[in-house]
Amino acid sequence: MTTPSKNSSERRAHLVQLAGDLFAEKGFRATTVRNIAEAAGILSGSLYHHFDSKESIGDEILSAFLDDVLAGYRSAVASTDDPRKAIEEIVRSSTATLSRHRAALTMLQNDWSYFSAQPRFGYLRTAMKEIEQTWVEQLERGKQTGVFRADLDARLVYRLLRDILWIPTSWRPSKGAGWSTDEIVDGLLRLLFDGITA
């Protein structure tokens, strides 16, 4: 069995990045193999030397994203018995991961109904269930130990925080308001744990 050359691996990674940018910009369904090939400066047929379909490229982008998310979540939970610290680590991990996988996040936001209906992408629902369960378990543990309010609706809080975490990835830098990733995370954690009341 031959291993792919370094140039071939780099070319493949470049094609995945180009495709991801197009999927995020135009939508997965609206982007054609020809669009990807044109962006890469190659013939459409040449793309099939690396991928058997557009779905294979989407698969690579989305599975890498979710593997990264779940690795961070599992590490956060394994690193502490304190639910508040676990939530802090989940927020930090999520923010870092989302910043590395902007295209994948946009693909999920824009084309979730398509992906979730395709058997090939069935792992998306499994991953999303684990993500939700991780949040809910930590929030419920916090309620039980008195770290979080007893009247907290764990699933509602998860949905709110998940969506809030997604938003900064789409922010465009503006004059005088270029927050770093750490500043955004710290601001969110202060808002989450301390609120805005004096």
C-alpha positions in Angstrom: 0.0 0.0 0.0 1.4 3.4 -1.0 1.1 6.4 1.3 0.1 9.8 -0.2 3.0 12.1 -0.9 3.4 15.3 1.1 2.4 17.4 -1.9 -0.7 15.3 -2.4 -1.7 15.7 1.2 -1.1 19.4 1.1 -3.1 19.7 -2.1 -6.0 17.7 -0.6 -6.0 20.0 2.5 -6.0 23.1 0.3 -9.0 21.7 -1.7 -10.8 21.0 1.6 -10.2 24.6 2.7 -11.3 26.1 -0.6 -14.4 24.0 -0.6 -15.2 24.9 3.0 -15.0 28.6 2.2 -17.3 28.1 -0.8 -19.8 25.9 1.2 -19.9 28.7 3.9 -20.4 31.4 1.3 -22.7 29.9 -1.2 -24.3 27.1 0.8 -23.4 23.4 0.5 -26.3 22.5 -1.9 -25.6 25.5 -4.2 -21.9 24.8 -4.5 -20.9 22.5 -7.4 -17.8 20.4 -8.0 -17.1 22.7 -10.9 -17.2 25.8 -8.5 -14.6 24.1 -6.3 -12.4 23.1 -9.2 -12.6 26.6 -10.7 -11.6 28.1 -7.3 -8.6 25.7 -7.2 -7.6 26.4 -10.8 -8.1 22.8 -11.9 -10.4 20.8 -14.1 -13.5 19.3 -12.4 -12.2 15.8 -13.3 -9.0 16.4 -11.4 -11.0 16.9 -8.2 -12.0 13.3 -8.3 -8.4 12.2 -7.9 -8.8 13.4 -4.3 -12.5 13.0 -3.5 -15.2 10.8 -4.9 -18.0 13.4 -4.4 -18.8 16.8 -3.0 -20.3 15.0 -0.1 -16.9 13.4 0.7 -15.5 16.9 1.1 -18.4 18.0 3.3 -17.9 14.8 5.3 -14.3 15.6 5.9 -15.0 19.1 7.0 -17.9 18.3 9.3 -16.4 15.2 10.9 -13.1 16.9 11.7 -15.0 19.8 13.3 -17.2 17.5 15.5 -14.2 15.3 16.4 -12.4 18.5 17.6 -15.5 19.7 19.6 -16.0 16.4 21.3 -12.3 15.9 22.1 -12.4 19.3 23.9 -15.6 18.5 25.8 -14.4 15.1 26.9 -11.1 16.6 28.1 -12.9 19.4 30.0 -15.1 17.0 31.8 -12.3 14.6 32.6 -10.1 17.5 34.0 -12.2 18.4 37.0 -15.0 17.3 39.4 -16.2 20.9 39.7 -19.2 21.6 37.3 -18.4 25.3 37.2 -14.8 24.7 36.1 -16.0 22.1 33.6 -18.4 24.6 32.1 -15.6 27.2 31.9 -13.4 24.7 30.1 -16.2 23.7 27.8 -16.8 27.4 26.9 -13.1 28.0 26.3 -12.7 24.8 24.3 -15.8 25.6 22.2 -14.6 29.1 21.4 -11.2 27.9 20.3 -12.6 25.1 18.2 -15.3 27.2 16.6 -12.6 29.8 15.6 -10.7 27.0 13.9 -13.7 25.6 12.0 -15.7 28.6 10.9 -16.7 27.1 7.6 -18.0 23.9 9.2 -20.1 25.9 11.7 -21.6 28.0 8.9 -22.3 24.8 6.9 -24.2 23.4 9.9 -26.1 26.6 10.5 -27.1 27.1 6.9 -27.7 23.5 5.7 -28.6 21.5 8.8 -31.9 20.4 7.3 -30.1 18.9 4.3 -27.3 17.2 6.3 -29.6 15.9 9.0 -31.8 14.2 6.4 -28.9 12.3 4.7 -28.0 8.9 6.1 -24.3 9.6 5.3 -24.3 12.4 7.8 -26.1 10.5 10.5 -23.1 11.0 12.9 -24.1 14.7 13.1 -27.1 13.9 15.2 -25.1 11.5 17.4 -22.5 14.1 18.0 -25.0 16.9 18.7 -26.7 14.6 21.3 -23.4 14.0 23.1 -22.6 17.7 23.0 -26.0 18.5 24.6 -25.7 15.7 27.1 -22.3 17.0 28.2 -23.7 20.5 28.9 -26.9 19.2 30.6 -25.0 16.8 32.9 -22.6 19.5 34.1 -25.5 22.0 34.7 -27.5 19.3 36.5 -24.5 18.4 38.7 -24.0 22.0 39.5 -27.7 22.2 40.6 -27.3 19.1 42.8 -24.2 20.4 44.5 -25.5 23.9 45.0 -23.0 25.6 42.6 -25.9 26.6 40.3 -29.4 27.8 41.0 -31.9 25.0 41.8 -34.5 26.4 39.4 -32.1 26.3 36.4 -33.6 24.8 33.3 -30.5 22.9 32.1 -31.7 22.2 28.5 -32.8 25.8 28.0 -29.5 27.2 29.4 -27.6 24.8 27.1 -29.5 26.0 24.0 -29.0 29.6 24.9 -25.3 29.2 25.6 -24.7 27.1 22.5 -26.2 29.7 20.3 -24.4 32.6 22.0 -21.1 30.7 21.5 -21.7 30.4 17.8 -22.3 34.2 17.3 -18.8 35.7 17.7 -17.4 33.4 15.0 -19.4 35.5 12.4 -18.3 38.9 13.9 -16.2 41.0 11.5 -13.6 43.2 13.1 -14.7 46.8 13.4 -12.7 49.9 14.2 -11.9 50.1 17.9 -13.8 46.9 18.8 -11.4 44.1 17.9 -11.8 41.8 20.8 -9.5 38.8 21.1 -10.9 35.3 21.5 -9.8 35.3 25.2 -11.5 38.6 25.8 -14.8 37.3 24.3 -14.6 34.2 26.4 -13.8 36.1 29.6 -16.7 38.5 28.9 -19.1 35.6 28.3 -18.0 33.8 31.5 -18.4 37.0 33.6 -21.8 37.5 32.1 -22.8 33.9 32.8 -21.5 33.6 36.3 -21.7 37.2 37.6 -24.5 38.8 35.6 -24.6 42.5 34.8 -26.3 43.8 38.0 -24.1 45.7 40.5 
